[in-house]
Amino acid sequence: MNTTKHYTIAALPGDGIGIEVIEPCIELMQIACERVGGIGLEVNTLPAGAGTYKETGESLPESTVEQSRQADAILLAAMGDPDIRYPDGTEIVPQIELRFKLGLYAGIRPVRTIPGVPVPLADKRSADIDFVLVRESIEGLFAPDAKGTQNGDESATETMLITRNVSTKLFQATFKLWEKRRQQNRGVNRVTCIDKANVFGALAFFRKIFYEVANDYSAPTDHAYVDAMAMNLITRPWDYDVMVTENMFGDILSDQAAALVGGMGYAPSADIGDDHAVFQPCHGTAPDIVGKGLANPTAMFLSGAMLFDWLSDKHDDPQALAAAQLIESAVFSAFADGKLRTCELGGDSGLIDVNRAVQAALKAMPV
């Protein structure tokens, strides 16, 4: 009797190095499935991005949205091209449109030191950096229902939208993540709300809802202003565990946090809603290195691991969890001896080097 569980994955390569890193990631995920057994993937590659817009006039075809909606999970590489823009001059960012269309309110940005990858902080405690930044992803200053206005050439305004409905779900997802990390004995056991509640009424409301939701959980909680947190992430990032914040603040702090562990090439992410989830590296399309073999696939690989982890939770599937752990362990093992050094860290280890090393480590891992 065949007991293999099959999942359909919508793969959106996008543009630039996104096209280069997604294929080795899918291959790695397929190998992980073979190693653990009992799980299989059907991958559907779908068009979206700046290149698609240039060819068809659509950056996110409705057929891509619908097939993504029907998939068990979505793997997205990177999208955009500074030389291809909408008529109003704005950049093409269908990955953000997809968040709105699928209601992906919780942006999960794990930040963890990888042994063997150089980090900028000299303090030996840098080896212990292991926190998660949860970014609200469909409201705040990015909310499509709160468009900015411009008064001729004299002034312009932007609106920050915070709703109880989305904030409540965001905070519930945050505390569930805290519970999961406690079960894994990870982190310093605290949930922190990052805001600017002393200045903005919308963020005072945001904090109020945070503490209301916190009453349903046993987590130790605190809060911090975003400017203070920007400093604290540089001076003592090892003191934090799970943090949650507004959309724009999360956009900025997640890039800062990525720099603590090697840069955007080492920063995976997920955007999660009630029914759907997108997994993608935090980096962009990097037009300056396209075709040079220098793209770092590590963040893409770790995003694939996050996809399996999410499937495990959603479907109570231990084989998906095993695949997630296998990929993450393989990445850590491949970099551990310090010989791999990617271009953003001054080395010459490229896409092929990292891919070979991680695949070899994965195939050698006990299961």
Sequence and secondary structure as in RCSB ss.txt:
>XXXX:A:sequence
MNTTKHYTIAALPGDGIGIEVIEPCIELMQIACERVGGIGLEVNTLPAGAGTYKETGESLPESTVEQSRQADAIL
LAAMGDPDIRYPDGTEIVPQIELRFKLGLYAGIRPVRTIPGVPVPLADKRSADIDFVLVRESIEGLFAPDAKGTQ
NGDESATETMLITRNVSTKLFQATFKLWEKRRQQNRGVNRVTCIDKANVFGALAFFRKIFYEVANDYSAPTDHAY
VDAMAMNLITRPWDYDVMVTENMFGDILSDQAAALVGGMGYAPSADIGDDHAVFQPCHGTAPDIVGKGLANPTAM
FLSGAMLFDWLSDKHDDPQALAAAQLIESAVFSAFADGKLRTCELGGDSGLIDVNRAVQAALKAMPV
>XXXX:A:secstr
    EEEEEEEEEESTHHHHHHHHHHHHHHHHHHHH SEEEEEEE   SHHHHHHHS SS HHHHHHHHHSSEEE
EEE   TT B TTS B  HHHHHHHHHT  EEEEEEE  TTS  S  SGGGGG EEEEEEE SSBTT TTS  EE
ETTTEEE   B  HHHHHHHHHHHHHHHHHHHHTT S S EEEEE TTT HHHHHHHHHHHHHHTTS   EEEEE
HHHHHHHHHH GGG  EEEE HHHHHHHHHHHHHTTT GGG EEEEE SS EEEEES    GGGTTTT    HHH
HHHHHHHHHHHHHHHT HHHHHHHHHHHHHHHHHHTTS   BGGGT  B HHHHHHHHHHHHHHS  
